[in-house]
């Protein structure tokens, strides 16, 4: 079982910045990737950014160039630096950790409780 604890959410004005952090605990040894997803009312949860253990990052087109994901494998943490925020970034953001099954045939996704990000004047 992987447990995820998020911090850093809050309210910022348009054009501002925010940094989200997530710490993983429990069965963290086999985590192969971590990332951030977001979900608004009536919407599907969507990928924001992911990063592998070898620091290969992937971003949604909507945040590319504005957000930066990073991780510290030794500390089991992943951060999301969000710059140039706009109203469309307002959502609940969820930390994700992915681990393979025993055979490697599939994987498990673990989720944090979510943290609210609000961009408002």
Backbone bond lengths (Angstrom), bond angles and torsions (degrees), N, CA, C in turn:
res aa  C-N    CA-C-N  psi(-1)  N-CA   C-N-CA  omega(-1)  CA-C   N-CA-C  phi
1 X - - - 1.452 - - 1.520 109.55 -
2 X 1.320 115.60 131.06 1.451 122.36 176.90 1.519 108.40 -107.88
3 X 1.308 115.85 131.13 1.453 121.62 176.89 1.520 109.27 -111.30
4 X 1.303 116.21 136.51 1.451 122.25 -176.89 1.521 109.96 -122.42
5 X 1.313 115.75 133.36 1.458 122.28 178.59 1.516 108.48 -124.12
6 X 1.325 116.57 123.19 1.451 122.83 -177.19 1.518 111.02 -104.22
7 X 1.317 114.73 154.31 1.455 121.18 175.11 1.523 108.80 -153.80
8 X 1.316 116.14 162.76 1.449 121.44 174.35 1.516 115.97 104.29
9 X 1.321 118.14 -6.88 1.452 120.28 178.44 1.514 111.60 -69.04
10 X 1.324 115.30 161.80 1.446 119.89 179.85 1.502 111.43 165.66
11 X 1.320 115.70 -161.70 1.454 123.16 -178.45 1.514 110.35 -114.19
12 X 1.327 115.61 131.53 1.459 121.53 177.16 1.516 109.09 -134.95
13 X 1.322 116.41 159.92 1.450 121.15 177.71 1.523 110.43 -83.34
14 X 1.337 117.71 157.45 1.459 119.84 178.32 1.522 111.91 -54.50
15 X 1.327 115.37 137.70 1.451 121.18 -177.16 1.507 113.78 87.83
16 X 1.312 116.95 -7.36 1.446 121.58 -178.29 1.514 112.86 -82.90
17 X 1.329 115.07 -175.77 1.457 122.11 -176.99 1.512 111.04 -129.34
18 X 1.311 114.62 156.18 1.449 121.95 178.11 1.522 107.80 -151.76
19 X 1.317 116.58 145.81 1.454 121.02 178.43 1.521 109.61 -122.68
20 X 1.320 115.68 119.94 1.450 122.37 177.39 1.520 110.07 -97.21
21 X 1.322 116.60 142.89 1.451 121.76 177.84 1.519 109.53 -129.12
22 X 1.324 115.63 149.53 1.452 121.78 179.09 1.517 108.97 -141.56
23 X 1.313 116.18 130.81 1.454 122.17 178.16 1.521 109.81 -115.07
24 X 1.323 116.34 130.06 1.455 122.17 179.62 1.520 110.60 -102.19
25 X 1.313 115.95 142.63 1.453 121.47 176.36 1.520 109.04 -141.58
26 X 1.318 116.49 170.48 1.447 121.18 -177.25 1.513 110.98 93.69
27 X 1.324 116.51 -133.07 1.463 121.90 -177.71 1.518 110.50 -84.22
28 X 1.313 115.78 72.57 1.457 121.61 -173.48 1.524 114.37 -91.12
29 X 1.316 117.69 -11.18 1.465 120.50 -172.02 1.521 113.48 -59.00
30 X 1.316 117.37 -36.13 1.458 120.94 -173.86 1.526 114.62 -100.61
31 X 1.320 117.35 13.25 1.456 119.94 176.78 1.525 109.53 -63.92
32 X 1.318 116.65 126.42 1.455 120.71 -178.50 1.526 112.99 -102.88
33 X 1.320 116.95 -20.47 1.450 120.12 175.57 1.517 109.48 -156.66
34 X 1.312 115.51 156.16 1.452 122.33 173.57 1.519 107.78 -135.41
35 X 1.310 116.01 160.09 1.444 117.50 -178.97 1.506 113.65 -171.50
36 X 1.316 114.00 -175.24 1.449 122.74 179.71 1.516 109.72 -127.57
37 X 1.317 115.55 136.05 1.453 124.16 175.98 1.515 108.39 -127.47
38 X 1.320 116.86 162.07 1.455 119.71 177.93 1.520 109.96 -140.15
39 X 1.318 114.93 155.66 1.453 120.75 -176.59 1.519 109.54 -150.71
40 X 1.322 115.92 127.99 1.449 121.96 174.99 1.510 111.00 -106.58
41 X 1.335 117.11 174.94 1.466 120.84 -179.28 1.524 112.34 -58.25
42 X 1.323 116.83 129.11 1.449 121.76 178.59 1.512 115.20 71.27
43 X 1.306 117.62 11.80 1.456 121.99 -177.51 1.510 111.48 -113.09
44 X 1.327 115.34 158.81 1.445 121.29 171.20 1.523 109.29 -78.38
45 X 1.316 115.61 149.82 1.447 119.04 175.08 1.528 108.62 -67.60
46 X 1.314 116.83 130.61 1.449 120.67 -175.64 1.521 111.38 -122.61
47 X 1.305 114.45 149.97 1.455 121.37 178.31 1.518 110.65 -68.60
48 X 1.318 115.78 136.19 1.457 122.35 170.91 1.523 109.15 -104.02
49 X 1.318 116.47 -56.20 1.454 121.68 179.10 1.513 109.52 -161.28
50 X 1.323 116.54 146.78 1.459 122.55 174.14 1.512 109.27 -132.65
51 X 1.322 115.63 159.76 1.453 120.91 178.60 1.518 109.04 -148.01
52 X 1.334 116.35 136.83 1.450 121.68 -179.81 1.522 110.53 -88.89
53 X 1.330 115.39 175.63 1.459 120.82 178.72 1.519 112.04 -64.85
54 X 1.329 116.65 -23.72 1.458 121.20 177.94 1.526 112.27 -94.66
55 X 1.328 116.78 14.23 1.465 123.71 175.12 1.519 114.03 69.06
56 X 1.318 117.01 29.79 1.457 121.30 171.61 1.521 108.21 -87.65
57 X 1.332 117.05 118.35 1.457 122.08 -173.20 1.522 112.01 -106.30
58 X 1.318 115.48 149.74 1.450 122.86 177.18 1.522 108.29 -135.20
59 X 1.334 116.95 135.31 1.459 121.76 -176.38 1.519 111.58 -126.70
60 X 1.321 115.45 147.70 1.449 120.15 168.69 1.526 109.04 -67.17
61 X 1.324 116.33 146.57 1.459 119.99 -179.46 1.524 112.37 -57.91
62 X 1.311 116.85 -33.02 1.450 121.07 -176.05 1.525 113.78 -69.17
63 X 1.327 117.13 -18.33 1.463 120.18 -178.02 1.517 112.80 -117.05
64 X 1.309 117.25 -6.30 1.461 121.34 -177.36 1.528 110.31 -59.20
65 X 1.313 115.60 130.55 1.451 121.14 -178.33 1.510 113.86 90.56
66 X 1.319 117.48 -14.67 1.460 121.67 179.71 1.525 112.77 -111.28
67 X 1.323 116.28 -33.95 1.463 121.74 -178.34 1.520 110.05 -108.84
68 X 1.316 115.97 149.06 1.454 122.04 176.86 1.521 109.46 -134.35
69 X 1.328 116.26 125.55 1.454 121.19 178.42 1.523 109.31 -102.82
70 X 1.314 116.34 143.84 1.455 121.68 177.76 1.522 109.09 -147.81
71 X 1.318 116.40 158.04 1.456 120.05 178.86 1.515 111.14 -144.12
72 X 1.314 114.49 156.22 1.449 122.62 175.16 1.524 106.14 -123.33
73 X 1.316 116.79 103.80 1.460 120.83 -176.02 1.529 112.26 -63.45
74 X 1.318 116.57 -36.04 1.461 120.29 -179.10 1.524 111.43 -65.90
75 X 1.317 116.56 -36.02 1.457 121.50 -178.97 1.523 112.88 -95.43
76 X 1.332 116.97 -5.95 1.459 122.60 -179.05 1.527 111.76 56.31
77 X 1.307 115.30 47.69 1.451 120.69 178.69 1.525 110.40 -125.86
78 X 1.313 115.72 153.77 1.452 122.04 174.29 1.527 107.70 -138.00
79 X 1.317 115.89 136.04 1.455 121.82 -178.40 1.518 110.43 -119.08
80 X 1.307 115.65 155.92 1.460 121.94 174.67 1.517 107.93 -132.81
81 X 1.320 115.56 109.07 1.452 121.33 175.43 1.521 108.30 -87.73
82 X 1.320 117.15 120.16 1.452 122.63 -176.51 1.525 109.21 -114.90
83 X 1.312 115.68 117.47 1.459 122.34 179.06 1.523 110.02 -117.84
84 X 1.318 115.59 163.30 1.469 121.99 179.02 1.521 111.92 50.96
85 X 1.300 115.88 46.79 1.458 120.90 -177.50 1.529 111.41 -68.01
86 X 1.324 115.59 144.88 1.450 121.75 176.11 1.524 109.58 -132.09
87 X 1.317 116.31 174.81 1.457 121.17 -174.61 1.524 112.49 -60.24
88 X 1.328 116.87 -30.54 1.459 120.79 -179.71 1.524 112.57 -68.63
89 X 1.312 117.49 -14.26 1.456 121.20 177.23 1.517 112.44 -83.10
90 X 1.315 117.39 -6.63 1.458 121.24 178.77 1.524 109.80 -65.59
91 X 1.309 116.17 118.63 1.464 122.29 -176.61 1.522 108.79 -171.82
92 X 1.322 115.06 171.59 1.449 120.82 166.43 1.520 107.22 -88.78
93 X 1.320 116.55 127.34 1.453 122.38 -178.42 1.521 109.89 -104.66
94 X 1.334 115.40 133.51 1.453 121.91 -176.55 1.518 110.83 -118.78
95 X 1.305 116.13 134.16 1.457 121.95 173.04 1.521 109.13 -81.90
96 X 1.318 116.64 141.06 1.455 122.61 -178.49 1.522 110.90 -128.66
97 X 1.321 115.74 142.98 1.456 122.17 171.07 1.520 108.63 -132.89
98 X 1.322 116.48 137.40 1.458 121.67 -177.15 1.521 110.23 -119.80
99 X 1.341 115.61 132.05 1.455 121.90 179.37 1.520 109.57 -130.36
100 X 1.325 117.84 143.86 1.458 119.93 179.06 1.522 111.63 -76.26
101 X 1.328 115.82 157.81 1.447 120.79 172.27 1.521 109.60 -71.93
102 X 1.314 115.92 175.29 1.461 120.78 -178.98 1.526 111.85 -57.78
103 X 1.324 116.93 -39.08 1.457 121.60 -179.23 1.523 113.20 -89.45
104 X 1.313 117.12 -13.92 1.443 120.48 -176.14 1.516 113.72 82.26
105 X 1.335 117.18 5.94 1.455 121.10 -177.70 1.526 112.23 -76.99
106 X 1.309 117.60 -24.07 1.450 121.85 177.07 1.520 108.56 -149.16
107 X 1.318 116.30 -175.98 1.450 119.86 -176.95 1.518 110.90 -138.51
108 X 1.327 114.83 163.13 1.456 122.66 174.82 1.523 109.66 -110.20
109 X 1.312 116.01 139.86 1.456 122.00 173.63 1.523 109.86 -108.82
110 X 1.320 115.63 130.67 1.454 122.19 176.24 1.523 108.71 -114.41
111 X 1.326 115.64 146.22 1.453 120.83 -173.76 1.513 112.18 -130.18
112 X 1.321 115.14 143.88 1.442 120.44 170.17 1.514 110.24 -79.18
113 X 1.318 117.62 174.10 1.467 121.12 -178.09 1.526 114.59 -73.57
114 X 1.312 117.20 -13.58 1.449 121.54 -179.48 1.517 111.74 97.01
115 X 1.315 115.58 147.50 1.454 121.83 176.77 1.521 108.75 -136.47
116 X 1.319 116.26 135.83 1.455 121.85 -175.51 1.514 111.31 -79.98
117 X 1.323 115.34 130.37 1.462 122.26 171.29 1.516 107.62 -117.53
118 X 1.316 116.39 122.20 1.455 121.82 -179.48 1.515 109.51 -123.97
119 X 1.318 116.15 125.73 1.459 122.45 177.32 1.526 106.70 -111.10
120 X 1.312 115.73 111.68 1.455 120.32 -173.14 1.519 110.71 -152.35
121 X 1.335 115.08 148.17 1.454 121.03 174.11 1.511 111.31 -83.18
